Amino acid sequence: MMQKAYFKEHEEIYPIAHTFFEIESKRIKENFPSAIVEHVGASSVPGLLTLGDLDIQIRITENEFKKVIAFLNTLYHSHYPELWTDQFAIFHQKDHPIIELSIMVTVIGSPDDEFSTWRDELRNNATLREKYNNLKKKYNGKALTDYKKAKLEFFGGSNGAKRHLRENMI
């Protein structure tokens, strides 16, 4: 059965997403105090339509990368490990009872360390946000894979986002 994309208003999802971000962030920071834990993705950008999920980026030093990965493997499902590099990994929790969760782990300063940068760009650029919302409106109720392909084109130049989006199209 074809999965379809249905978007919600940021304001509808943000309270739930923010609450669970705080819970997950605290758990991660308790174990890795130097980690930079960021709420990224559409649910973190006011005024942006969202699929209703929570995306978290953990920015970590190269020295702690493997330790963070080992820790996260005890809590979440590793997600498409064939797409991982020594500076990028994704975890997922589709079976969360409240909100679907994805966690992207990146080494600070690596080519994949871009999710928070995209979030900030979308927060600060109303024109870009409007274009992205228009893209989402165009694909509302249509095949999720088609939306993911269009999203990949929209964010064309980014490395980690490309891998993350490709992985989400599978």
DSSP file (Angstrom, degrees, kcal/mol; ACC not computed):
  #  RESIDUE AA STRUCTURE BP1 BP2  ACC     N-H-->O    O-->H-N    N-H-->O    O-->H-N    TCO  KAPPA ALPHA  PHI   PSI    X-CA   Y-CA   Z-CA
    1    1 A M              0   0    0      0, 0.0     2,-0.3     0, 0.0     0, 0.0   0.000 360.0 360.0 360.0 133.6    0.0    0.0    0.0
    2    2 A M        -     0   0    0      1,-0.1     2,-0.3   141,-0.0   141,-0.0  -0.508 360.0-135.2 -73.0 127.8    1.3    3.4   -1.0
    3    3 A Q        -     0   0    0     -2,-0.3   141,-3.0     1,-0.0   142,-0.4  -0.668  22.6-149.6 -81.7 136.4    2.1    5.7    1.9
    4    4 A K  B     -A  143   0A   0     -2,-0.3     2,-0.5   139,-0.3   139,-0.2  -0.763  11.2-120.2-110.5 154.4    0.9    9.2    1.5
    5    5 A A        +     0   0    0    137,-2.9   136,-4.4   134,-0.4     2,-0.4  -0.805  29.9 177.1 -92.7 124.8    2.2   12.6    2.8
    6    6 A Y        -     0   0    0     -2,-0.5     2,-0.3   134,-0.2   134,-0.1  -0.988  14.7-152.5-129.3 123.1   -0.1   14.5    5.0
    7    7 A F        -     0   0    0     -2,-0.4     2,-0.3   129,-0.1    44,-0.2  -0.668   7.4-163.9-101.1 149.9    1.1   17.8    6.4
    8    8 A K  B     -B   50   0B   0     42,-3.3    42,-2.6    -2,-0.3     2,-0.2  -0.842  32.5 -91.6-124.2 160.9    0.1   19.5    9.6
    9    9 A E    >>  -     0   0    0     -2,-0.3     4,-1.2    40,-0.2     3,-1.1  -0.490  32.4-124.4 -71.3 142.5    0.5   23.0   10.9
   10   10 A H  H >> S+     0   0    0      1,-0.3     4,-3.1     2,-0.2     3,-0.6   0.896 110.3  58.3 -51.0 -45.6    3.7   23.6   13.0
   11   11 A E  H 34 S+     0   0    0      1,-0.3    -1,-0.3     2,-0.2    32,-0.0   0.769 102.6  54.2 -62.1 -27.0    1.6   25.0   15.9
   12   12 A E  H <4 S+     0   0    0     -3,-1.1     4,-0.3     1,-0.1    -1,-0.3   0.845 120.3  29.7 -73.3 -35.3   -0.4   21.7   16.0
   13   13 A I  H XX S+     0   0    0     -4,-1.2     4,-2.7    -3,-0.6     3,-0.6   0.766  99.0  81.6 -97.7 -31.2    2.7   19.5   16.4
   14   14 A Y  H 3X S+     0   0    0     -4,-3.1     4,-3.5     1,-0.2     5,-0.3   0.857  87.9  53.8 -52.8 -47.5    5.3   21.8   18.1
   15   15 A P  H 3> S+     0   0    0      0, 0.0     4,-1.9     0, 0.0    -1,-0.2   0.913 115.9  40.2 -56.9 -41.7    4.0   21.3   21.8
   16   16 A I  H <> S+     0   0    0     -3,-0.6     4,-2.3    -4,-0.3     5,-0.2   0.943 117.9  47.6 -69.1 -48.3    4.3   17.5   21.5
   17   17 A A  H  X S+     0   0    0     -4,-2.7     4,-2.3     1,-0.2    -3,-0.2   0.916 112.9  48.7 -60.3 -44.0    7.5   17.6   19.5
   18   18 A H  H  X S+     0   0    0     -4,-3.5     4,-2.5    -5,-0.3    -1,-0.2   0.906 109.5  52.4 -64.9 -42.0    9.1   20.0   21.9
   19   19 A T  H  X S+     0   0    0     -4,-1.9     4,-1.7    -5,-0.3    -1,-0.2   0.936 114.3  41.8 -59.2 -47.4    8.1   18.0   25.0
   20   20 A F  H  X S+     0   0    0     -4,-2.3     4,-2.5     2,-0.2     5,-0.2   0.812 110.6  57.2 -74.1 -28.7    9.6   14.8   23.5
   21   21 A F  H  X S+     0   0    0     -4,-2.3     4,-3.3    -5,-0.2     5,-0.2   0.941 106.8  49.7 -61.3 -45.9   12.7   16.7   22.3
   22   22 A E  H  X S+     0   0    0     -4,-2.5     4,-2.1     2,-0.2    -2,-0.2   0.896 111.8  48.3 -60.6 -41.0   13.3   17.9   25.9
   23   23 A I  H  X S+     0   0    0     -4,-1.7     4,-1.9     2,-0.2    -1,-0.2   0.949 116.7  41.3 -63.7 -50.0   13.0   14.3   27.2
   24   24 A E  H  X S+     0   0    0     -4,-2.5     4,-2.3     1,-0.2    -2,-0.2   0.901 113.6  53.5 -67.0 -40.9   15.3   12.8   24.6
   25   25 A S  H  X S+     0   0    0     -4,-3.3     4,-3.1    -5,-0.2     5,-0.2   0.920 108.3  50.0 -59.9 -45.1   17.8   15.7   24.9
   26   26 A K  H  X S+     0   0    0     -4,-2.1     4,-2.3    -5,-0.2    -1,-0.2   0.915 110.2  50.5 -60.8 -43.6   18.0   15.3   28.6
   27   27 A R  H  X S+     0   0    0     -4,-1.9     4,-0.9     2,-0.2    -1,-0.2   0.913 114.6  43.5 -61.9 -42.8   18.7   11.6   28.3
   28   28 A I  H >X S+     0   0    0     -4,-2.3     4,-2.4     1,-0.2     3,-0.6   0.934 113.9  49.5 -69.1 -46.1   21.4   12.2   25.7
   29   29 A K  H 3< S+     0   0    0     -4,-3.1    -2,-0.2     1,-0.2    -1,-0.2   0.820 103.9  60.2 -65.2 -31.4   23.0   15.1   27.6
   30   30 A E  H 3< S+     0   0    0     -4,-2.3    -1,-0.2    -5,-0.2    -2,-0.2   0.849 116.5  33.3 -62.5 -32.9   23.1   13.1   30.9
   31   31 A N  H << S+     0   0    0     -4,-0.9    -2,-0.2    -3,-0.6    -1,-0.2   0.732 133.7  27.2 -94.7 -26.8   25.3   10.5   29.1
   32   32 A F    ><  +     0   0    0     -4,-2.4     3,-2.1    -5,-0.1    -1,-0.2  -0.669  65.1 178.1-137.8  79.2   27.2   12.9   26.8
   33   33 A P  T 3  S+     0   0    0      0, 0.0    -1,-0.1     0, 0.0    -4,-0.1   0.754  80.8  55.8 -58.2 -26.8   27.4   16.3   28.4
   34   34 A S  T 3  S+     0   0    0      2,-0.1    -5,-0.1    -5,-0.0     2,-0.1   0.578  83.4 111.0 -83.8  -7.1   29.5   17.8   25.6
   35   35 A A    <   -     0   0    0     -3,-2.1     2,-0.7    -7,-0.2    25,-0.2  -0.374  64.9-138.6 -66.7 142.9   27.0   16.8   22.9
   36   36 A I  E     -C   59   0C   0     23,-2.7    23,-3.2    -2,-0.1     2,-0.6  -0.927  21.9-165.3-100.4 113.3   25.1   19.5   21.1
   37   37 A V  E     -C   58   0C   0     -2,-0.7     2,-0.4    21,-0.2    21,-0.2  -0.899   9.2-175.7-108.3 121.2   21.5   18.3   20.9
   38   38 A E  E     -C   57   0C   0     19,-3.1    19,-2.7    -2,-0.6     2,-0.8  -0.935  29.1-133.4-124.8 137.8   19.3   20.2   18.5
   39   39 A H  E     +C   56   0C   0     -2,-0.4    17,-0.2    17,-0.2     2,-0.2  -0.807  45.2 163.8 -82.6 114.6   15.6   20.1   17.5
   40   40 A V  E     +C   55   0C   0     15,-2.2    15,-0.9    -2,-0.8     3,-0.3  -0.594  22.8  62.7-122.8-176.5   15.8   20.2   13.7
   41   41 A G  S >  S-     0   0    0     74,-0.3     3,-1.9    -2,-0.2     4,-0.2  -0.151 101.1 -51.7  83.5 176.3   13.3   19.4   11.0
   42   42 A A  G >  S+     0   0    0      1,-0.3     3,-1.7     2,-0.2     6,-0.3   0.795 129.1  64.0 -62.3 -32.6   10.0   21.0   10.2
   43   43 A S  G 3  S+     0   0    0     10,-0.3    -1,-0.3     1,-0.3    -2,-0.1   0.609 101.0  55.0 -70.2  -7.1    8.5   20.7   13.7
   44   44 A S  G <  S+     0   0    0     -3,-1.9    -1,-0.3     1,-0.1    -2,-0.2   0.439  93.9  78.7 -99.3  -1.8   11.3   23.0   14.9
   45   45 A V  S X  S-     0   0    0     -3,-1.7     3,-2.0    -4,-0.2   -35,-0.1  -0.907  80.0-130.9-115.4 108.4   10.5   25.9   12.4
   46   46 A P  T 3  S+     0   0    0      0, 0.0     3,-0.1     0, 0.0    -2,-0.1  -0.285  93.1  18.3 -55.4 134.8    7.6   28.2   13.2
   47   47 A G  T 3  S+     0   0    0      1,-0.3     2,-0.4    86,-0.0    86,-0.0   0.401  96.5 120.7  86.3  -2.7    5.3   28.6   10.2
   48   48 A L    <   -     0   0    0     -3,-2.0    -1,-0.3    -6,-0.3   -38,-0.2  -0.805  64.8-121.8 -99.1 134.0    6.5   25.5    8.4
   49   49 A L        -     0   0    0     -2,-0.4     2,-0.3   -40,-0.1   -40,-0.2  -0.397  35.2-164.5 -65.8 148.7    4.2   22.6    7.5
   50   50 A T  B     -B    8   0B   0    -42,-2.6   -42,-3.3    -7,-0.1    -9,-0.0  -0.958  35.6-131.3-138.5 153.3    5.3   19.3    9.0
   51   51 A L        -     0   0    0     -2,-0.3   -45,-0.1   -44,-0.2   -42,-0.1   0.581  63.5-105.8 -75.3 -10.8    4.6   15.6    8.6
   52   52 A G  S    S+     0   0    0      1,-0.3    48,-0.4   -44,-0.2     2,-0.2   0.677  79.8 120.5  96.2  19.1    4.2   15.5   12.4
   53   53 A D        -     0   0    0     46,-0.1     2,-0.5    48,-0.0    -1,-0.3  -0.538  59.4-118.6-107.7 176.7    7.4   13.8   13.3
   54   54 A L  E     - d   0 101C   0     46,-2.6    48,-2.5    -2,-0.2     2,-0.5  -0.978  21.9-168.1-119.8 125.4   10.4   14.9   15.5
   55   55 A D  E     -Cd  40 102C   0    -15,-0.9   -15,-2.2    -2,-0.5     2,-0.4  -0.956   5.6-173.1-113.7 131.4   13.9   15.2   14.1
   56   56 A I  E     -Cd  39 103C   0     46,-2.5    48,-3.1    -2,-0.5     2,-0.5  -0.974   9.6-156.9-123.6 136.5   16.9   15.5   16.4
   57   57 A Q  E     -Cd  38 104C   0    -19,-2.7   -19,-3.1    -2,-0.4     2,-0.6  -0.962   3.1-161.2-110.9 129.5   20.5   16.2   15.5
   58   58 A I  E     -Cd  37 105C   0     46,-2.9    48,-2.9    -2,-0.5     2,-0.6  -0.954   6.9-162.4-107.9 116.3   23.2   15.2   17.9
   59   59 A R  E     +Cd  36 106C   0    -23,-3.2   -23,-2.7    -2,-0.6     2,-0.3  -0.883  22.6 164.3-100.8 124.7   26.4   17.1   17.1
   60   60 A I  E     - d   0 107C   0     46,-2.5    48,-2.4    -2,-0.6   -25,-0.1  -0.910  38.8 -95.5-140.9 159.1   29.4   15.4   18.6
   61   61 A T    >>  -     0   0    0     -2,-0.3     4,-0.9    46,-0.2     3,-0.7  -0.365  37.5-113.6 -72.7 158.7   33.2   15.3   18.4
   62   62 A E  G >4 S+     0   0    0      1,-0.2     3,-0.5     2,-0.2     4,-0.5   0.864 116.4  58.8 -59.8 -36.1   34.9   12.7   16.3
   63   63 A N  G 34 S+     0   0    0      1,-0.2     4,-0.3     2,-0.1    -1,-0.2   0.811 111.9  39.2 -64.4 -30.8   36.4   11.1   19.5
   64   64 A E  G <> S+     0   0    0     -3,-0.7     4,-2.5     1,-0.1     5,-0.2   0.513  88.6  96.3 -97.1  -5.6   32.9   10.5   21.0
   65   65 A F  H <X S+     0   0    0     -4,-0.9     4,-2.3    -3,-0.5     5,-0.2   0.911  86.2  44.0 -53.7 -52.7   31.1    9.5   17.8
   66   66 A K  H  > S+     0   0    0     -4,-0.5     4,-2.3     1,-0.2    -1,-0.2   0.853 113.1  52.4 -65.2 -34.7   31.4    5.7   18.3
   67   67 A K  H  > S+     0   0    0     -4,-0.3     4,-2.2     2,-0.2    -1,-0.2   0.906 110.2  48.0 -66.6 -41.4   30.5    6.0   22.0
   68   68 A V  H  X S+     0   0    0     -4,-2.5     4,-2.8     2,-0.2     5,-0.2   0.916 111.2  51.0 -64.8 -43.2   27.3    7.9   21.1
   69   69 A I  H  X S+     0   0    0     -4,-2.3     4,-2.1    -5,-0.2    -2,-0.2   0.927 110.0  49.5 -60.0 -46.2   26.4    5.4   18.4
   70   70 A A  H  X S+     0   0    0     -4,-2.3     4,-0.6     1,-0.2    -1,-0.2   0.911 112.9  47.7 -61.0 -42.3   26.8    2.5   20.8
   71   71 A F  H >< S+     0   0    0     -4,-2.2     3,-1.4     1,-0.2     4,-0.4   0.938 111.5  49.0 -63.6 -47.9   24.6    4.2   23.4
   72   72 A L  H >X S+     0   0    0     -4,-2.8     4,-2.8     1,-0.3     3,-1.4   0.822 100.4  65.7 -64.6 -30.8   21.9    5.1   20.9
   73   73 A N  H 3< S+     0   0    0     -4,-2.1    -1,-0.3     1,-0.3    -2,-0.2   0.743  98.2  55.2 -62.1 -22.1   21.9    1.5   19.6
   74   74 A T  T << S+     0   0    0     -3,-1.4    -1,-0.3    -4,-0.6    -2,-0.2   0.632 118.6  32.3 -82.8 -13.9   20.6    0.5   23.1
   75   75 A L  T <4 S+     0   0    0     -3,-1.4     2,-0.2    -4,-0.4    -2,-0.2   0.737 120.2  26.4-112.0 -32.6   17.6    2.9   22.8
   76   76 A Y  S  < S-     0   0    0     -4,-2.8     2,-0.5    17,-0.0    17,-0.2  -0.730  81.7 -90.7-131.5 172.9   16.6    3.2   19.2
   77   77 A H  E     -E   92   0C   0     15,-2.1    15,-2.5    -2,-0.2     2,-0.2  -0.758  40.9-121.9 -85.6 128.8   16.6    1.2   15.9
   78   78 A S  E     -E   91   0C   0     -2,-0.5     2,-0.6    13,-0.2    13,-0.2  -0.529  31.2-141.6 -65.9 141.0   19.6    1.8   13.8
   79   79 A H        -     0   0    0     11,-2.6    11,-0.4     1,-0.2     4,-0.2  -0.927  61.2 -29.3-119.4 115.9   18.3    3.1   10.5
   80   80 A Y    >   -     0   0    0     -2,-0.6     3,-2.5     1,-0.1     4,-0.3   0.931  64.6-172.9  45.9  63.0   19.8    2.1    7.2
   81   81 A P  G >  S+     0   0    0      0, 0.0     3,-1.4     0, 0.0    -1,-0.1   0.710  75.8  75.0 -59.7 -18.9   23.3    1.5    8.5
   82   82 A E  G 3  S+     0   0    0      1,-0.3    -2,-0.1     0, 0.0    -3,-0.0   0.693  94.7  52.8 -66.5 -14.9   24.5    1.0    5.0
   83   83 A L  G <  S+     0   0    0     -3,-2.5    -1,-0.3    -4,-0.2    -3,-0.1   0.506  89.2 108.1 -93.9  -6.3   24.2    4.8    4.6
   84   84 A W    <   -     0   0    0     -3,-1.4     2,-0.2    -4,-0.3     5,-0.2  -0.289  46.4-171.7 -70.9 154.6   26.3    5.5    7.6
   85   85 A T  B >   -F   88   0C   0      3,-2.3     3,-0.6    -2,-0.0    -2,-0.1  -0.695  46.9 -89.5-127.1-174.5   29.8    7.0    7.5
   86   86 A D  T 3  S+     0   0    0     -2,-0.2     3,-0.1     1,-0.2   -20,-0.1   0.394 130.4  36.0 -80.0   6.7   32.4    7.5   10.2
   87   87 A Q  T 3  S+     0   0    0      1,-0.2    20,-1.8   -22,-0.1     2,-0.3   0.295 115.9  51.7-134.8   6.0   30.8   10.9   10.7
   88   88 A F  E <   +FG  85 106C   0     -3,-0.6    -3,-2.3    18,-0.2     2,-0.3  -0.985  51.4 159.6-151.9 132.7   27.1   10.3   10.2
   89   89 A A  E     - G   0 105C   0     16,-1.8    16,-3.1    -2,-0.3     2,-0.4  -0.987  20.2-148.3-149.8 154.9   24.5    7.9   11.5
   90   90 A I  E     - G   0 104C   0    -11,-0.4   -11,-2.6    -2,-0.3     2,-0.3  -0.982   9.4-173.4-129.0 138.6   20.7    7.8   11.7
   91   91 A F  E     -EG  78 103C   0     12,-2.6    12,-2.5    -2,-0.4     2,-0.3  -0.889   9.3-166.3-123.4 159.0   18.4    6.2   14.3
   92   92 A H  E     -EG  77 102C   0    -15,-2.5   -15,-2.1    -2,-0.3    10,-0.2  -0.983  21.4-168.9-146.3 152.5   14.7    5.9   14.2
   93   93 A Q  E >   + G   0 101C   0      8,-2.5     8,-1.3    -2,-0.3     3,-1.0  -0.642  19.4 160.1-142.7  82.9   11.7    5.1   16.4
   94   94 A K  T 3  S+     0   0    0      1,-0.2    -1,-0.1     6,-0.2     6,-0.1   0.737  74.5  62.1 -72.5 -23.4    8.6    4.6   14.2
   95   95 A D  T 3   +     0   0    0     -3,-0.1    -1,-0.2     6,-0.1     5,-0.1   0.284  68.9 131.9 -90.8  12.1    6.9    2.7   17.0
   96   96 A H    <   -     0   0    0     -3,-1.0    -3,-0.0     1,-0.1     4,-0.0  -0.442  59.8-134.3 -61.6 134.4    6.9    5.6   19.5
   97   97 A P  S    S+     0   0    0      0, 0.0    -1,-0.1     0, 0.0     3,-0.1   0.703  95.2  25.2 -68.9 -18.3    3.4    5.8   20.9
   98   98 A I  S    S+     0   0    0      1,-0.3     2,-0.3   -82,-0.0   -82,-0.0   0.809 127.6   5.5-111.7 -47.9    3.2    9.6   20.6
   99   99 A I        -     0   0    0     -6,-0.1    -1,-0.3   -83,-0.1   -46,-0.1  -0.996  69.4-113.0-148.3 134.9    5.5   10.9   17.8
  100  100 A E        -     0   0    0    -48,-0.4   -46,-2.6    -2,-0.3     2,-0.4  -0.448  40.1-155.7 -66.3 140.0    7.7    9.3   15.2
  101  101 A L  E     -dG  54  93C   0     -8,-1.3    -8,-2.5   -48,-0.2     2,-0.4  -0.967  19.3-178.2-129.6 132.9   11.3   10.1   16.0
  102  102 A S  E     -dG  55  92C   0    -48,-2.5   -46,-2.5    -2,-0.4     2,-0.5  -0.992   8.5-163.9-125.7 139.8   14.5   10.3   13.9
  103  103 A I  E     -dG  56  91C   0    -12,-2.5   -12,-2.6    -2,-0.4     2,-0.5  -0.983   0.8-164.4-125.9 122.0   18.0   11.1   15.3
  104  104 A M  E     -dG  57  90C   0    -48,-3.1   -46,-2.9    -2,-0.5     2,-0.5  -0.917   6.9-158.9-104.3 126.6   20.8   12.1   13.1
  105  105 A V  E     +dG  58  89C   0    -16,-3.1   -16,-1.8    -2,-0.5     2,-0.4  -0.917  17.4 174.5-107.2 125.9   24.3   12.0   14.6
  106  106 A T  E     -dG  59  88C   0    -48,-2.9   -46,-2.5    -2,-0.5     2,-0.4  -0.971  34.3-118.0-132.7 146.9   27.0   14.1   13.0
  107  107 A V  E >   -d   60   0C   0    -20,-1.8     3,-2.3    -2,-0.4   -46,-0.2  -0.698  48.0-101.7 -78.1 130.9   30.6   14.9   13.8
  108  108 A I  T 3  S+     0   0    0    -48,-2.4   -46,-0.2    -2,-0.4    -1,-0.1  -0.301 105.6  12.0 -57.0 128.3   30.9   18.7   14.4
  109  109 A G  T 3  S+     0   0    0      1,-0.3    -1,-0.3     4,-0.2   -48,-0.0   0.389  95.9 130.3  85.6  -3.2   32.3   20.4   11.3
  110  110 A S  S X  S-     0   0    0     -3,-2.3     3,-1.8   -23,-0.1    -1,-0.3  -0.344  76.6-103.9 -77.2 164.7   31.9   17.3    9.0
  111  111 A P  T 3  S+     0   0    0      0, 0.0    48,-0.5     0, 0.0    49,-0.5   0.757 123.5  53.8 -58.4 -23.2   30.2   17.7    5.6
  112  112 A D  T >  S+     0   0    0     47,-0.2     2,-2.3     1,-0.1     3,-0.5   0.495  78.0  99.5 -89.3  -3.9   27.1   16.1    7.2
  113  113 A D  T <   +     0   0    0     -3,-1.8    -4,-0.2     1,-0.2    -1,-0.1  -0.445  55.1 101.9 -82.9  68.2   26.9   18.5   10.0
  114  114 A E  T 3>  +     0   0    0     -2,-2.3     4,-2.5     2,-0.1     5,-0.2   0.497  38.8  93.5-132.2  -8.0   24.1   20.6    8.3
  115  115 A F  H <> S+     0   0    0     -3,-0.5     4,-2.2     1,-0.2   -74,-0.3   0.910  93.2  45.0 -63.5 -42.7   20.7   19.8    9.7
  116  116 A S  H  > S+     0   0    0      2,-0.2     4,-2.5     1,-0.2    -1,-0.2   0.830 110.5  56.4 -69.3 -30.0   20.8   22.7   12.2
  117  117 A T  H  > S+     0   0    0      2,-0.2     4,-2.3     1,-0.2    -2,-0.2   0.923 108.5  46.2 -65.3 -44.2   22.1   25.0    9.5
  118  118 A W  H  X S+     0   0    0     -4,-2.5     4,-2.5     2,-0.2     5,-0.2   0.908 111.5  52.8 -64.1 -41.1   19.1   24.2    7.3
  119  119 A R  H  X S+     0   0    0     -4,-2.2     4,-2.4    -5,-0.2    -2,-0.2   0.939 110.6  46.8 -58.3 -46.9   16.8   24.7   10.2
  120  120 A D  H  X S+     0   0    0     -4,-2.5     4,-2.1     1,-0.2    -1,-0.2   0.888 110.7  52.4 -64.1 -39.0   18.3   28.1   10.9
  121  121 A E  H  X S+     0   0    0     -4,-2.3     4,-1.2     1,-0.2    -1,-0.2   0.919 111.5  46.4 -62.5 -43.5   18.1   29.1    7.2
  122  122 A L  H  < S+     0   0    0     -4,-2.5     7,-0.2     1,-0.2    -2,-0.2   0.867 112.4  50.6 -67.8 -36.0   14.4   28.1    7.2
  123  123 A R  H  < S+     0   0    0     -4,-2.4    -1,-0.2    -5,-0.2    -2,-0.2   0.882 118.2  38.2 -65.6 -37.4   13.7   30.0   10.4
  124  124 A N  H  < S+     0   0    0     -4,-2.1     2,-0.6    -5,-0.2    -2,-0.2   0.532 107.0  66.1 -95.3  -7.7   15.4   33.2    9.1
  125  125 A N     X  -     0   0    0     -4,-1.2     4,-2.4     1,-0.2     5,-0.2  -0.857  53.4-176.4-124.1  97.6   14.3   33.2    5.5
  126  126 A A  H  > S+     0   0    0     -2,-0.6     4,-2.4     1,-0.2     5,-0.2   0.842  86.2  54.5 -61.1 -35.2   10.6   33.7    5.0
  127  127 A T  H  > S+     0   0    0      2,-0.2     4,-2.3     1,-0.2    -1,-0.2   0.928 109.9  45.6 -66.1 -44.9   10.9   33.3    1.2
  128  128 A L  H  > S+     0   0    0      2,-0.2     4,-2.4     1,-0.2    -2,-0.2   0.911 112.8  51.3 -63.7 -42.4   12.7   30.0    1.5
  129  129 A R  H  X S+     0   0    0     -4,-2.4     4,-2.6    -7,-0.2    -2,-0.2   0.908 110.2  49.5 -60.8 -43.0   10.1   28.9    4.1
  130  130 A E  H  X S+     0   0    0     -4,-2.4     4,-2.4     2,-0.2    -2,-0.2   0.909 110.9  49.5 -64.0 -42.4    7.2   29.9    1.8
  131  131 A K  H  X S+     0   0    0     -4,-2.3     4,-2.0     2,-0.2    -2,-0.2   0.906 112.3  48.0 -62.8 -41.0    8.8   28.0   -1.1
  132  132 A Y  H  X S+     0   0    0     -4,-2.4     4,-2.2     2,-0.2    -2,-0.2   0.905 111.4  49.7 -68.3 -40.6    9.2   24.9    1.0
  133  133 A N  H  X S+     0   0    0     -4,-2.6     4,-2.8     2,-0.2    -2,-0.2   0.895 108.9  53.2 -62.7 -39.6    5.6   25.1    2.3
  134  134 A N  H  X S+     0   0    0     -4,-2.4     4,-2.0     2,-0.2    -1,-0.2   0.892 107.8  50.8 -62.6 -39.2    4.4   25.5   -1.3
  135  135 A L  H  X S+     0   0    0     -4,-2.0     4,-1.2     2,-0.2    -1,-0.2   0.925 111.5  48.1 -62.2 -44.2    6.3   22.3   -2.2
  136  136 A K  H  X S+     0   0    0     -4,-2.2     4,-0.7     1,-0.2     3,-0.4   0.908 109.7  51.9 -64.2 -42.2    4.7   20.5    0.7
  137  137 A K  H >< S+     0   0    0     -4,-2.8     3,-0.7     1,-0.2    -1,-0.2   0.881 105.4  56.5 -61.3 -37.7    1.2   21.8   -0.3
  138  138 A K  H 3< S+     0   0    0     -4,-2.0    -1,-0.2     1,-0.2    -2,-0.2   0.830 114.6  38.0 -62.5 -32.4    1.8   20.5   -3.8
  139  139 A Y  H >< S+     0   0    0     -4,-1.2     3,-2.3    -3,-0.4  -134,-0.4   0.373  81.8 130.3-102.9   3.5    2.4   17.0   -2.4
  140  140 A N  T << S+     0   0    0     -3,-0.7  -134,-0.2    -4,-0.7     3,-0.1  -0.404  83.9   8.5 -61.5 127.2   -0.2   16.9    0.4
  141  141 A G  T 3  S+     0   0    0   -136,-4.4    -1,-0.3     1,-0.3     2,-0.2   0.450 111.6 107.3  81.4   1.0   -2.2   13.7    0.1
  142  142 A K  S <  S-     0   0    0     -3,-2.3  -137,-2.9  -137,-0.4    -1,-0.3  -0.459  84.6 -53.4-103.9 179.3    0.2   12.3   -2.6
  143  143 A A  B  >  -A    4   0A   0   -139,-0.2     4,-2.0    -2,-0.2  -139,-0.3  -0.260  41.7-142.0 -57.8 128.9    2.8    9.6   -2.5
  144  144 A L  H  > S+     0   0    0   -141,-3.0     4,-2.7     1,-0.2     5,-0.2   0.875 102.0  56.8 -59.6 -38.6    5.3   10.1    0.3
  145  145 A T  H  > S+     0   0    0   -142,-0.4     4,-2.0     1,-0.2    -1,-0.2   0.881 105.3  51.2 -63.0 -36.6    8.1    8.9   -2.0
  146  146 A D  H  > S+     0   0    0     -3,-0.3     4,-2.1     2,-0.2    -1,-0.2   0.915 111.0  48.1 -65.7 -41.6    7.2   11.5   -4.5
  147  147 A Y  H  X S+     0   0    0     -4,-2.0     4,-2.7     1,-0.2    -2,-0.2   0.928 109.9  52.4 -62.4 -44.2    7.4   14.2   -1.9
  148  148 A K  H  X S+     0   0    0     -4,-2.7     4,-2.3     1,-0.2    -1,-0.2   0.879 108.9  50.3 -61.7 -37.6   10.7   12.9   -0.6
  149  149 A K  H  X S+     0   0    0     -4,-2.0     4,-1.9     2,-0.2    -1,-0.2   0.924 112.0  47.0 -64.6 -43.7   12.2   13.0   -4.1
  150  150 A A  H  X S+     0   0    0     -4,-2.1     4,-2.2     1,-0.2    -2,-0.2   0.880 111.7  51.6 -65.0 -37.4   11.0   16.7   -4.5
  151  151 A K  H  X S+     0   0    0     -4,-2.7     4,-2.2     2,-0.2    -1,-0.2   0.901 106.1  54.4 -65.3 -41.1   12.4   17.5   -1.0
  152  152 A L  H  < S+     0   0    0     -4,-2.3    -2,-0.2     1,-0.2    -1,-0.2   0.913 110.3  46.5 -58.3 -43.7   15.7   16.0   -2.0
  153  153 A E  H >< S+     0   0    0     -4,-1.9     3,-1.6     1,-0.2    -1,-0.2   0.895 108.9  55.5 -65.1 -39.9   15.8   18.3   -5.1
  154  154 A F  H 3< S+     0   0    0     -4,-2.2    -2,-0.2     1,-0.3     3,-0.2   0.897 115.7  37.0 -59.6 -41.8   14.8   21.2   -2.9
  155  155 A F  T >< S+     0   0    0     -4,-2.2     3,-2.3     1,-0.2    -1,-0.3  -0.011  84.4 153.0 -97.8  28.5   17.8   20.6   -0.6
  156  156 A G  T <   +     0   0    0     -3,-1.6    -1,-0.2     1,-0.3    -2,-0.1   0.599  59.8  48.4 -32.3 -43.3   19.9   19.6   -3.5
  157  157 A G  T 3  S+     0   0    0     -3,-0.2     2,-0.3    -4,-0.1    -1,-0.3   0.480  84.4 104.0 -89.0  -0.2   23.4   20.5   -2.3
  158  158 A S    <>  -     0   0    0     -3,-2.3     4,-1.0    -6,-0.2   -46,-0.1  -0.647  50.6-159.8 -95.1 139.0   23.4   18.9    1.2
  159  159 A N  H  > S+     0   0    0    -48,-0.5     4,-2.2    -2,-0.3     5,-0.2   0.982  89.1  36.8 -77.2 -61.9   25.2   15.7    1.9
  160  160 A G  H  > S+     0   0    0    -49,-0.5     4,-3.1     1,-0.2     5,-0.2   0.895 117.5  53.2 -61.6 -40.6   23.7   14.4    5.1
  161  161 A A  H  > S+     0   0    0      1,-0.2     4,-3.1     2,-0.2     5,-0.3   0.901 107.1  53.0 -61.8 -39.5   20.2   15.5    4.1
  162  162 A K  H  X S+     0   0    0     -4,-1.0     4,-2.8     2,-0.2     5,-0.2   0.946 112.5  43.3 -60.5 -47.7   20.6   13.7    0.8
  163  163 A R  H  X S+     0   0    0     -4,-2.2     4,-2.6     2,-0.2    -2,-0.2   0.929 115.3  49.6 -63.5 -43.7   21.5   10.4    2.6
  164  164 A H  H  X S+     0   0    0     -4,-3.1     4,-1.7     1,-0.2    -2,-0.2   0.920 114.1  44.9 -61.4 -44.1   18.7   11.0    5.1
  165  165 A L  H  X S+     0   0    0     -4,-3.1     4,-0.9     2,-0.2    -1,-0.2   0.906 112.3  51.0 -68.7 -41.4   16.2   11.7    2.4
  166  166 A R  H >X S+     0   0    0     -4,-2.8     3,-0.9    -5,-0.3     4,-0.7   0.926 110.5  50.4 -59.7 -43.3   17.3    8.8    0.2
  167  167 A E  H >< S+     0   0    0     -4,-2.6     3,-0.6     1,-0.3    -1,-0.2   0.850 108.3  52.2 -64.7 -34.4   17.0    6.5    3.2
  168  168 A N  H 3< S+     0   0    0     -4,-1.7    -1,-0.3     1,-0.2    -2,-0.2   0.643 103.5  58.8 -77.4 -13.4   13.5    7.8    3.9
  169  169 A M  H <<        0   0    0     -4,-0.9    -1,-0.2    -3,-0.9    -2,-0.2   0.652 360.0 360.0 -86.4 -16.4   12.5    7.0    0.3
  170  170 A I    <<        0   0    0     -4,-0.7    -1,-0.2    -3,-0.6    -2,-0.1   0.501 360.0 360.0 -71.1 360.0   13.3    3.3    0.6
